[in-house]
Amino acid sequence: MSKASYTVEEILRVLDEHGRNYSFPMLDNDYFYPGDVRLSAYADQTRWAIIIEQLCCNNRQRPREGIETYLGVFGNCVLGPASFRQVGGLTYRTSDDETLYSGRIPPSVTKVEIRGREVFFPRDPKLYKAKRIKIEDPALLHGHELMRVLLPEHREAMLATEEERRRLIPHDLPLFARLDEWHHPDLADDELVSECSTFRNLAIAMVELEPNRFRLTEKPNTHWSNWPMGGTL
């Protein structure tokens, strides 16, 4: 198969532009506690797109604070503005049946709703410790603690669906690669996306239209524990 008509430089230029404009996922964003991520790359000979899903807990919307997945979409065939879109969501109900969005979770709450489905969540401190989640009070959890204890068991339900991703790009654009972990640039430390091996290697493989050429050459760092400053402002 011949190479794509776009170039590695074009892909990296687009990603760097979004990085400079703070419209590329920043895993240590002061306002969002990180939860989980997923990257989907799509490509054919003339079109390319990268969608990065970021499950996170917004710390600036109390008491209606949101546990939601944000989709950053980038490429030369994006449907609509290349920016963040929100999908999914997690809600819980208090004893008076008022629907809230995370925040401080009272002891009476023992289950949450994910995409309309009720899910029980634990308050046993041992489970939080096993998942490396530091909690102040198991009887009065924070939203980001709840989000993290539900991972990885409810990861798929909290991230985007293929239908939601396809609303952002042409339906006939083939999936090129999907990553559940990778090495992500530290944008807060002024690292460019193009300086990150993950995105350089991915751009090269996409231009060659050869998924098997893509390799992760640095240790993945996308687990939330690698970004302790996220959400702490």
Protein Blocks (a to p, Z undefined) as FASTA:
>chain_A
ZZdfbdfklmmmmmmmmmmnopaccfkbfkbccfbdcddddddfkbccdddddddddfkl
cfbbccddddddedjkbgcjdddddeejiddddfkopaceehiddfklcbdceehiacdd
dfbfklmmmnopacfblklccfklmmmmmpcklmmmmmccfklmmmmpcfklccfbdcfb
dcdddfknopafklpmklmmmmmmmmnopaklpccfbdcfkbfklmmmgopZZ
